[in-house]
């Protein structure tokens, strides 16, 4: 069974996920999509696309400058959509891999 928990920042999604894990005696597994998003920002191919779309200043020393990127995307739906278009395909791969790995584990 897959349970999706969604909501605004700070609304208690992680708290609820942790409660579900406790209720299942640690048999439930939590995938934090925010953390997946942050991990894909470390991928060189993502950084290359971000530089191409937003400019070289959004990446410093092989790290995405979240503050600078945030200044661009959080004020514009169009720019946020660009960011989502760049990152989502990589996030989807990581999510799919997580689901496959954990489906195999649940069979044993």
Steps between C-alpha positions, in 0.01 A plus 500: 500500500623848416377797700567849370507786747484848357462848638669833547837547662487454875154338509618174661561264208819358651339472842214299353741282302697428817180411685407254224846344524453461877151353459634239259787401729750650257370300203390812312764684299503876450627670184533875550448658159658827616821309570480334159472845343806621688700192397428545131636855524841337557494323163733659243241463223240684708745776582585535132130541413451749785790711376359489148155611618579740784863609460840403635444678830258231624785248535807569714782249547286212366216582738170663414462828684155438642459860611567641153290234330221559750502874428429417137248220526293590804383828348399360162278207415664484156850474651380243755357296213842515328666372815244221532546405135875469557495312830189284481632247246797429728282489809270253326793266435599508866141448615454208259824341621389541862167333424667212314755441776238505771254284307768235474571529875132464583482170310737331747 
